[in-house]
Amino acid sequence: MGIAGLLAIGFTAAFGTAMTAAPSAAQAAATLPPVSELMADRVMGDPKAPVTILDYSSMTCPHCAHFHTDILPKIKEAYIDTGKVKLIFRDFPFDQAALSASMLAHCAPAERYYPLTDVLFKSQATWSRASDPAKALGQYGKLAGMSQETIDACLANKELADAILNSRLTGQNQYKVEATPTFILNDGKARIEGAQSFEEFSKAIDKLLK
């Protein structure tokens, strides 16, 4: 099976359904949202959950991929799906490939943001090591329902790139984030850095829930 087939299987698993056809070029050009909308927080979980986790990660960071692949599903089952925690992903790109991946995710439909992010982390070793990462990323964008025209416009959008880099700068200035992954819980009441176990997250979350 070719890479396109494997990606399709991954997306079907992530989204729970097969992808619909990408919009036409004219539709894509007409419906691309403004950057302010693309950069709006994508909240995983109940927006009113008592514990908020800000997840500062780089899309090319192996430890970040480990968190999203192995740890986050456990947090989601125990805390997010039960209404105790909400997670908000904050981009902290360390290289151009990571920036491009972040841009692509922001250009996807809002309901596909986290499924796309999940697939990108799971396949990080494939697209991040490609001779042309941007081209490799385009395959994932298409399977998320984006047209080639939308993908090209997205990855060439300097305003979006600047907004993502400014978001990273905010993380550095406001929360002193220097490495990824870094997790800020409830505006700094707790902080977790690096590759940590589910148990470490559980201890920090349970303390905030008391």
NUFI-140445 format. One line per field, with one value per residue: x, y, z of N, C-alpha, C in turn. Coordinates in nm, 2 decimals, m for minus. Layout:
N
n.u (X  ...)
n.v (Y  ...)
n.w (Z  ...)
ca.u (X  ...)
ca.v (Y  ...)
ca.w (Z  ...)
c.u (X  ...)
c.v (Y  ...)
c.w (Z  ...)
//
This chain:
210
n.u (0.08  0.05  0.19  m0.02  m0.24  m0.19  m0.19  m0.46  m0.59  m0.50  m0.61  m0.88  m0.91  m0.84  m1.03  m1.27  m1.42  m1.43  m1.25  m1.40  m1.44  m1.20  m1.25  m1.32  m1.08  m1.17  m1.36  m1.19  m1.03  m1.22  m1.31  m1.12  m1.03  m0.98  m0.67  m0.69  m0.91  m0.81  m0.61  m0.75  m0.80  m0.80  m0.99  m0.96  m1.19  m1.42  m1.50  m1.54  m1.41  m1.24  m0.96  m0.70  m0.48  m0.21  m0.04  0.26  0.43  0.65  0.61  0.80  0.93  1.05  0.99  0.75  0.59  0.58  0.44  0.18  0.11  0.13  0.08  m0.12  m0.36  m0.43  m0.47  m0.68  m0.88  m0.91  m0.94  m1.01  m1.23  m1.40  m1.47  m1.31  m1.07  m0.94  m0.76  m0.53  m0.36  m0.05  0.15  0.50  0.73  1.04  1.18  1.17  1.02  0.85  0.71  0.58  0.41  0.25  0.12  m0.03  m0.20  m0.35  m0.49  m0.67  m1.01  m1.18  m1.28  m1.13  m0.88  m0.74  m0.75  m0.59  m0.35  m0.29  m0.24  m0.02  0.17  0.19  0.30  0.53  0.81  0.81  0.72  0.87  1.13  1.15  1.27  1.15  0.97  0.75  0.61  0.55  0.39  0.17  0.02  m0.10  m0.26  m0.44  m0.58  m0.71  m0.91  m0.85  m0.79  m0.53  m0.48  m0.56  m0.38  m0.13  m0.17  m0.20  0.05  0.21  0.14  0.24  0.15  0.01  0.23  0.38  0.20  0.20  0.46  0.47  0.30  0.46  0.65  0.51  0.47  0.73  0.78  0.57  0.54  0.79  0.88  1.11  1.19  1.06  0.84  0.64  0.43  0.17  m0.02  m0.33  m0.27  m0.01  m0.01  0.08  0.34  0.48  0.75  0.92  0.96  0.74  0.56  0.23  0.14  0.27  0.14  m0.11  m0.08  m0.03  m0.26  m0.47  m0.41  m0.47  m0.74  m0.84)
n.v (m0.12  0.22  0.55  0.73  0.57  0.47  0.70  0.78  0.57  0.64  0.89  0.82  0.67  0.87  1.07  0.93  0.89  0.87  1.10  1.39  1.51  1.75  2.11  2.31  2.51  2.77  2.78  2.74  2.97  3.16  3.10  3.10  3.17  3.47  3.56  3.61  3.45  3.20  3.17  3.15  3.01  2.66  2.45  2.16  1.96  2.04  2.38  2.50  2.36  2.30  2.28  2.40  2.32  2.45  2.36  2.38  2.31  2.18  2.09  1.93  1.81  1.53  1.45  1.58  1.46  1.21  1.27  1.34  1.11  0.89  0.98  1.19  1.06  0.91  1.11  1.24  1.05  1.01  1.27  1.48  1.40  1.36  1.60  1.75  1.86  2.09  2.12  2.33  2.37  2.52  2.67  2.62  2.65  2.52  2.51  2.55  2.35  2.27  2.51  2.52  2.30  2.37  2.59  2.46  2.31  2.51  2.61  2.41  2.30  2.39  2.18  1.98  2.03  1.92  1.63  1.64  1.74  1.53  1.32  1.43  1.44  1.16  1.07  1.20  1.13  1.07  1.29  1.50  1.44  1.43  1.52  1.74  1.89  2.06  1.99  1.72  1.76  1.86  1.64  1.54  1.76  1.75  1.51  1.59  1.73  1.96  2.17  2.18  2.44  2.58  2.48  2.57  2.84  2.87  2.79  2.99  3.21  3.48  3.65  3.47  3.30  3.49  3.54  3.30  3.28  3.50  3.41  3.21  3.38  3.51  3.30  3.26  3.50  3.54  3.30  3.20  2.99  2.78  2.54  2.24  1.96  2.20  2.24  2.44  2.48  2.60  2.88  2.89  2.79  2.54  2.35  2.16  2.00  1.87  1.52  1.35  1.12  0.98  0.96  1.17  1.39  1.34  1.37  1.64  1.75  1.64  1.77  2.03  2.01  1.97)
n.w (0.00  m0.08  0.03  0.03  0.07  0.33  0.48  0.44  0.58  0.84  0.88  0.87  1.10  1.29  1.25  1.26  1.04  0.68  0.48  0.32  m0.01  m0.13  m0.14  m0.43  m0.62  m0.64  m0.44  m0.22  m0.22  m0.17  0.08  0.27  0.60  0.80  0.95  1.22  1.29  1.22  1.41  1.65  1.97  1.99  2.16  2.34  2.49  2.76  2.76  3.00  3.19  3.50  3.52  3.32  3.06  2.90  2.62  2.52  2.24  1.98  1.65  1.54  1.74  1.91  2.18  2.22  2.03  2.15  2.38  2.27  2.14  2.33  2.59  2.61  2.52  2.75  2.94  2.82  2.84  3.12  3.23  3.04  2.89  3.09  3.18  3.35  3.27  3.03  2.73  2.56  2.27  2.20  1.97  1.94  1.75  1.64  1.41  1.05  0.93  1.14  1.18  0.94  0.96  1.18  1.07  0.87  1.02  1.15  0.94  0.87  0.89  1.19  1.35  1.27  1.36  1.59  1.53  1.30  1.40  1.57  1.38  1.25  1.45  1.50  1.26  1.24  1.20  0.94  0.76  0.86  0.80  0.54  0.21  0.11  0.33  0.33  0.10  0.16  0.38  0.25  0.16  0.38  0.44  0.22  0.27  0.50  0.39  0.26  m0.02  m0.28  m0.36  m0.13  0.06  m0.05  m0.04  0.24  0.34  0.24  0.37  0.52  0.72  0.89  0.96  1.10  1.31  1.45  1.53  1.69  1.89  2.00  2.11  2.30  2.48  2.56  2.69  2.88  3.02  3.04  2.87  2.74  2.63  2.46  2.52  2.71  2.97  3.09  3.37  3.47  3.44  3.54  3.79  3.82  3.66  3.40  3.26  2.97  2.88  3.05  3.27  3.26  3.52  3.65  3.54  3.63  3.91  3.93  3.82  3.98  4.22  4.17  4.13  4.39)
ca.u (0.00  0.13  0.18  m0.15  m0.34  m0.16  m0.24  m0.61  m0.63  m0.47  m0.71  m1.01  m0.90  m0.84  m1.16  m1.38  m1.49  m1.35  m1.24  m1.48  m1.36  m1.15  m1.32  m1.26  m0.99  m1.25  m1.42  m1.09  m0.98  m1.32  m1.35  m1.00  m1.07  m0.88  m0.57  m0.74  m0.99  m0.72  m0.53  m0.83  m0.77  m0.87  m1.00  m0.99  m1.26  m1.52  m1.44  m1.57  m1.34  m1.17  m0.82  m0.66  m0.35  m0.15  0.05  0.36  0.50  0.70  0.56  0.91  0.99  1.01  0.92  0.61  0.52  0.56  0.32  0.06  0.08  0.12  0.03  m0.24  m0.48  m0.47  m0.52  m0.81  m0.98  m0.93  m0.97  m1.07  m1.36  m1.49  m1.50  m1.22  m0.95  m0.94  m0.62  m0.52  m0.23  0.02  0.27  0.64  0.81  1.19  1.24  1.08  0.93  0.76  0.63  0.49  0.31  0.16  0.04  m0.12  m0.30  m0.44  m0.57  m0.77  m1.14  m1.16  m1.32  m1.02  m0.75  m0.67  m0.72  m0.48  m0.23  m0.26  m0.18  0.11  0.27  0.21  0.38  0.64  0.93  0.80  0.72  0.98  1.26  1.13  1.35  1.07  0.87  0.62  0.53  0.50  0.27  0.05  m0.05  m0.19  m0.37  m0.55  m0.66  m0.80  m1.02  m0.80  m0.74  m0.39  m0.47  m0.57  m0.26  m0.03  m0.20  m0.18  0.19  0.27  0.08  0.33  0.08  m0.01  0.36  0.42  0.12  0.24  0.59  0.44  0.24  0.57  0.72  0.43  0.50  0.86  0.78  0.47  0.55  0.93  0.90  1.24  1.20  0.93  0.71  0.62  0.28  0.14  m0.15  m0.41  m0.20  0.12  m0.01  0.16  0.42  0.54  0.84  0.99  0.90  0.69  0.47  0.09  0.13  0.32  0.03  m0.22  m0.06  m0.05  m0.40  m0.55  m0.38  m0.55  m0.88  m0.88)
ca.v (0.00  0.35  0.64  0.79  0.47  0.46  0.83  0.77  0.49  0.71  0.99  0.76  0.64  0.99  1.15  0.85  0.89  0.90  1.24  1.43  1.57  1.88  2.21  2.36  2.62  2.89  2.78  2.75  3.10  3.24  3.07  3.10  3.26  3.57  3.50  3.62  3.33  3.08  3.16  3.13  2.89  2.53  2.39  2.02  1.94  2.14  2.51  2.54  2.26  2.37  2.28  2.43  2.29  2.50  2.27  2.44  2.21  2.20  1.98  1.84  1.77  1.39  1.44  1.63  1.35  1.10  1.31  1.34  0.97  0.80  1.03  1.26  0.97  0.87  1.23  1.26  0.95  1.03  1.40  1.57  1.34  1.36  1.74  1.80  1.93  2.13  2.14  2.42  2.36  2.65  2.64  2.67  2.59  2.54  2.51  2.58  2.24  2.28  2.62  2.49  2.20  2.45  2.67  2.37  2.27  2.62  2.63  2.31  2.33  2.39  2.05  1.88  2.07  1.82  1.51  1.66  1.75  1.40  1.25  1.49  1.39  1.02  1.05  1.30  1.08  1.06  1.42  1.60  1.40  1.43  1.61  1.87  1.87  2.13  1.91  1.61  1.80  1.88  1.52  1.54  1.86  1.70  1.41  1.66  1.80  2.09  2.17  2.22  2.58  2.62  2.44  2.66  2.98  2.87  2.78  3.11  3.32  3.54  3.70  3.35  3.26  3.59  3.52  3.18  3.32  3.59  3.33  3.15  3.48  3.53  3.19  3.29  3.62  3.53  3.18  3.16  2.87  2.77  2.41  2.17  2.03  2.26  2.25  2.54  2.45  2.70  3.01  2.89  2.73  2.42  2.35  2.03  2.02  1.75  1.39  1.30  1.01  1.01  0.98  1.31  1.48  1.31  1.43  1.79  1.78  1.61  1.87  2.15  1.98  1.97)
ca.w (0.00  m0.09  0.14  0.03  0.13  0.47  0.53  0.44  0.70  0.96  0.90  0.90  1.24  1.37  1.24  1.27  0.91  0.57  0.44  0.21  m0.12  m0.11  m0.21  m0.55  m0.60  m0.62  m0.30  m0.12  m0.22  m0.12  0.22  0.37  0.71  0.83  1.04  1.36  1.31  1.22  1.53  1.77  2.05  1.97  2.29  2.35  2.61  2.80  2.78  3.14  3.28  3.61  3.49  3.18  3.03  2.78  2.57  2.43  2.17  1.85  1.57  1.50  1.87  1.94  2.31  2.20  1.96  2.25  2.46  2.20  2.10  2.43  2.72  2.59  2.52  2.89  3.00  2.76  2.89  3.26  3.27  2.94  2.85  3.21  3.21  3.45  3.21  2.89  2.68  2.44  2.20  2.17  1.89  1.98  1.65  1.65  1.28  0.94  0.91  1.25  1.15  0.83  1.01  1.26  0.98  0.80  1.12  1.17  0.82  0.86  0.96  1.33  1.40  1.23  1.41  1.68  1.46  1.21  1.48  1.61  1.27  1.22  1.55  1.48  1.14  1.25  1.15  0.79  0.69  0.91  0.75  0.39  0.14  0.10  0.43  0.30  0.00  0.23  0.46  0.17  0.15  0.50  0.43  0.13  0.34  0.59  0.32  0.20  m0.16  m0.30  m0.36  0.01  0.12  m0.10  0.02  0.38  0.37  0.19  0.44  0.61  0.84  0.97  1.01  1.20  1.43  1.52  1.59  1.80  2.00  2.07  2.19  2.42  2.57  2.62  2.78  2.98  3.10  3.04  2.80  2.67  2.57  2.44  2.55  2.84  3.00  3.19  3.42  3.54  3.43  3.61  3.93  3.81  3.54  3.38  3.14  2.92  2.87  3.18  3.26  3.29  3.66  3.68  3.50  3.72  4.04  3.92  3.79  4.10  4.32  4.13  4.15  4.53)
c.u (0.09  0.11  0.04  m0.26  m0.32  m0.21  m0.39  m0.66  m0.61  m0.57  m0.85  m1.02  m0.91  m0.97  m1.28  m1.46  m1.40  m1.35  m1.34  m1.39  m1.32  m1.23  m1.25  m1.17  m1.06  m1.31  m1.31  m1.05  m1.09  m1.35  m1.24  m1.03  m0.95  m0.79  m0.62  m0.83  m0.91  m0.65  m0.61  m0.80  m0.86  m0.87  m1.04  m1.06  m1.36  m1.46  m1.45  m1.49  m1.25  m1.02  m0.79  m0.51  m0.31  m0.04  0.14  0.45  0.54  0.66  0.67  0.98  0.95  0.94  0.78  0.53  0.49  0.44  0.19  0.02  0.06  0.06  m0.10  m0.37  m0.53  m0.52  m0.66  m0.92  m1.01  m0.98  m1.04  m1.21  m1.46  m1.51  m1.42  m1.11  m0.99  m0.79  m0.63  m0.37  m0.17  0.14  0.40  0.74  0.96  1.26  1.13  0.98  0.82  0.66  0.53  0.38  0.21  0.07  m0.07  m0.24  m0.40  m0.53  m0.68  m0.90  m1.12  m1.18  m1.21  m0.88  m0.68  m0.66  m0.61  m0.35  m0.19  m0.19  m0.04  0.21  0.30  0.30  0.49  0.77  0.93  0.81  0.83  1.11  1.26  1.23  1.28  0.95  0.74  0.54  0.48  0.38  0.15  m0.04  m0.15  m0.30  m0.48  m0.64  m0.74  m0.90  m0.98  m0.76  m0.60  m0.38  m0.48  m0.44  m0.14  m0.05  m0.17  m0.03  0.27  0.22  0.17  0.27  0.05  0.12  0.40  0.33  0.16  0.37  0.57  0.38  0.35  0.64  0.64  0.45  0.63  0.85  0.68  0.49  0.70  0.95  1.02  1.26  1.07  0.95  0.72  0.47  0.26  m0.01  m0.21  m0.32  m0.08  0.11  0.06  0.23  0.49  0.63  0.90  0.90  0.86  0.58  0.33  0.07  0.17  0.21  m0.08  m0.20  m0.08  m0.19  m0.49  m0.53  m0.46  m0.70  m0.93  m0.94)
c.v (0.12  0.44  0.70  0.70  0.47  0.59  0.83  0.69  0.56  0.82  0.94  0.73  0.76  1.06  1.06  0.83  0.92  1.05  1.27  1.49  1.71  1.98  2.25  2.47  2.75  2.90  2.80  2.90  3.19  3.22  3.07  3.20  3.36  3.51  3.51  3.50  3.21  3.06  3.15  3.00  2.77  2.46  2.24  2.00  2.05  2.27  2.56  2.44  2.34  2.38  2.31  2.40  2.36  2.42  2.34  2.34  2.25  2.08  1.89  1.79  1.63  1.37  1.48  1.52  1.24  1.14  1.29  1.19  0.88  0.85  1.10  1.17  0.93  0.99  1.26  1.17  0.98  1.17  1.49  1.52  1.34  1.51  1.81  1.89  1.97  2.15  2.23  2.41  2.50  2.62  2.70  2.61  2.62  2.55  2.54  2.47  2.24  2.39  2.59  2.39  2.27  2.53  2.58  2.34  2.38  2.65  2.52  2.35  2.31  2.25  1.94  1.92  1.97  1.68  1.53  1.67  1.61  1.32  1.30  1.44  1.24  0.99  1.14  1.26  1.08  1.20  1.51  1.56  1.39  1.54  1.75  1.85  1.94  2.05  1.78  1.64  1.82  1.76  1.50  1.64  1.82  1.60  1.47  1.74  1.93  2.07  2.21  2.37  2.64  2.60  2.54  2.80  2.98  2.87  2.90  3.23  3.38  3.59  3.59  3.31  3.36  3.57  3.40  3.21  3.41  3.52  3.26  3.26  3.51  3.42  3.21  3.40  3.60  3.41  3.12  3.02  2.87  2.64  2.34  2.02  2.09  2.28  2.35  2.51  2.56  2.83  3.01  2.83  2.60  2.42  2.22  2.05  1.88  1.63  1.33  1.20  1.06  1.04  1.11  1.41  1.46  1.37  1.58  1.83  1.76  1.72  2.00  2.13  1.98  2.10)
c.w (0.00  0.03  0.15  0.10  0.28  0.54  0.54  0.56  0.83  0.99  0.93  1.04  1.33  1.37  1.27  1.15  0.80  0.53  0.32  0.11  m0.09  m0.19  m0.34  m0.52  m0.57  m0.48  m0.20  m0.11  m0.15  0.03  0.32  0.47  0.73  0.94  1.19  1.39  1.31  1.35  1.66  1.84  2.01  2.10  2.28  2.49  2.64  2.83  2.93  3.24  3.38  3.59  3.35  3.17  2.90  2.74  2.47  2.37  2.03  1.77  1.53  1.63  1.90  2.07  2.30  2.13  2.06  2.34  2.39  2.16  2.22  2.56  2.71  2.59  2.66  2.96  2.95  2.82  3.04  3.30  3.17  2.91  2.97  3.26  3.31  3.40  3.07  2.85  2.56  2.39  2.17  2.09  1.94  1.88  1.67  1.52  1.17  0.92  1.02  1.23  1.04  0.88  1.10  1.17  0.91  0.90  1.14  1.05  0.80  0.93  1.11  1.39  1.37  1.28  1.49  1.61  1.36  1.29  1.53  1.51  1.24  1.32  1.53  1.36  1.13  1.18  1.00  0.73  0.73  0.85  0.59  0.33  0.12  0.20  0.39  0.20  0.07  0.32  0.38  0.15  0.27  0.49  0.33  0.20  0.45  0.53  0.26  0.06  m0.17  m0.30  m0.21  0.08  0.08  m0.04  0.17  0.41  0.33  0.27  0.55  0.73  0.94  1.04  1.13  1.33  1.51  1.59  1.71  1.92  2.07  2.16  2.31  2.52  2.64  2.73  2.90  3.08  3.10  2.98  2.72  2.59  2.55  2.48  2.69  2.86  3.12  3.24  3.50  3.55  3.52  3.75  3.93  3.67  3.52  3.25  3.10  2.91  3.01  3.16  3.29  3.44  3.71  3.65  3.60  3.86  4.04  3.90  3.92  4.21  4.29  4.14  4.29  4.57)
//
